[in-house]
Amino acid sequence: MSELFTTPTAIFFYFLVVGSTLVYFILVFDKKNREKLSKVLVQAKDTQPMMMKKSAEHKMRALKAAVNDRRYDHSAVEQQLDALVADYDRGLISLPDYCNRLNRLIAMTA
């Protein structure tokens, strides 16, 4: 009986069974994670990218601080900012365009 477990063929079959079981569990785990990910992607399909939205909020705070700095005249930037915010609130501008235009306004205040 001890010879049965020490022969090279028995060792090969042992690793074959253990390896196949391990691959099976990996595939089951991968399938579950893919299903979870697809559900999350379906739910998040219509939402705007969170990081880009946070970035736009940060840029707005920086622009408002620059506009409120009375050492310099930023009336043109303030008018453009008001128009830009109004257009974005009405849905006329996409979020990436909004961020790009905010970048341009920040460059004008620097």
C-alpha positions as CSV (number, residue, x, y, z in Angstrom):
1,M,0.0,0.0,0.0
2,S,2.8,2.4,0.8
3,E,4.3,1.7,-2.6
4,L,1.1,3.0,-4.2
5,F,1.5,6.5,-2.8
6,T,5.2,6.8,-3.6
7,T,5.3,5.8,-7.2
8,P,5.7,8.6,-9.7
9,T,2.4,7.9,-11.3
10,A,0.5,8.2,-8.0
11,I,2.3,11.5,-7.3
12,F,1.3,12.7,-10.7
13,F,-2.3,11.8,-10.2
14,Y,-2.2,13.4,-6.7
15,F,-1.0,16.7,-8.1
16,L,-3.5,16.4,-11.0
17,V,-6.4,16.1,-8.7
18,V,-5.2,18.9,-6.3
19,G,-4.4,21.2,-9.3
20,S,-7.7,20.5,-11.0
21,T,-9.6,21.3,-7.7
22,L,-7.6,24.5,-7.3
23,V,-8.3,25.6,-10.8
24,Y,-12.0,24.8,-10.4
25,F,-12.2,27.0,-7.2
26,I,-10.4,29.8,-8.9
27,L,-12.8,29.7,-11.9
28,V,-15.8,29.7,-9.6
29,F,-14.4,32.6,-7.6
30,D,-13.7,34.5,-10.8
31,K,-17.2,33.9,-12.2
32,K,-18.8,35.3,-9.0
33,N,-16.6,38.3,-9.1
34,R,-17.3,39.0,-12.7
35,E,-21.0,38.8,-12.0
36,K,-20.7,41.3,-9.1
37,L,-18.6,43.6,-11.3
38,S,-21.1,43.5,-14.1
39,K,-23.9,44.4,-11.7
40,V,-21.9,47.4,-10.4
41,L,-21.0,48.6,-13.9
42,V,-24.7,48.4,-14.9
43,Q,-25.7,50.5,-11.9
44,A,-22.9,53.0,-12.4
45,K,-23.4,53.3,-16.2
46,D,-25.4,56.6,-16.1
47,T,-23.5,58.2,-13.2
48,Q,-20.8,60.8,-13.8
49,P,-17.3,59.9,-12.9
50,M,-16.9,60.7,-9.2
51,M,-13.3,61.8,-9.3
52,M,-13.9,64.2,-12.1
53,K,-16.9,65.7,-10.3
54,K,-14.8,66.2,-7.1
55,S,-12.0,67.8,-9.3
56,A,-14.5,70.2,-10.7
57,E,-15.7,71.1,-7.2
58,H,-12.1,71.7,-6.1
59,K,-11.5,73.9,-9.1
60,M,-14.6,75.9,-8.4
61,R,-13.4,76.6,-4.9
62,A,-10.0,77.7,-6.2
63,L,-11.7,80.0,-8.8
64,K,-14.0,81.5,-6.2
65,A,-11.1,82.2,-3.9
66,A,-9.1,83.8,-6.8
67,V,-12.1,85.9,-7.9
68,N,-12.7,87.1,-4.4
69,D,-9.1,88.3,-4.1
70,R,-9.5,92.0,-4.5
71,R,-5.9,92.8,-5.2
72,Y,-6.5,92.0,-8.8
73,D,-9.4,92.7,-11.2
74,H,-10.9,89.4,-12.2
75,S,-14.2,90.7,-13.5
76,A,-13.9,89.0,-16.9
77,V,-13.1,85.7,-15.2
78,E,-16.0,86.2,-12.9
79,Q,-18.4,86.8,-15.8
80,Q,-17.1,83.8,-17.7
81,L,-17.4,81.6,-14.5
82,D,-21.0,82.7,-13.9
83,A,-21.9,81.9,-17.5
84,L,-20.0,78.5,-17.4
85,V,-21.7,77.5,-14.1
86,A,-25.1,78.5,-15.5
87,D,-24.6,76.5,-18.7
88,Y,-23.4,73.4,-16.7
89,D,-26.4,73.6,-14.4
90,R,-28.7,73.7,-17.4
91,G,-27.0,70.6,-18.9
92,L,-25.6,72.4,-21.9
93,I,-22.0,71.4,-21.1
94,S,-20.7,67.9,-20.4
95,L,-18.6,67.3,-17.3
96,P,-15.3,66.9,-19.2
97,D,-15.9,70.1,-21.1
98,Y,-16.8,71.8,-17.8
99,C,-13.5,70.7,-16.2
100,N,-11.5,71.8,-19.3
101,R,-13.1,75.3,-19.2
102,L,-12.5,75.5,-15.5
103,N,-8.8,74.7,-16.2
104,R,-8.7,77.6,-18.7
105,L,-10.2,80.0,-16.2
106,I,-7.8,78.9,-13.5
107,A,-4.9,79.6,-15.9
108,M,-6.3,83.1,-16.5
109,T,-6.3,83.9,-12.8
110,A,-2.7,82.6,-12.3
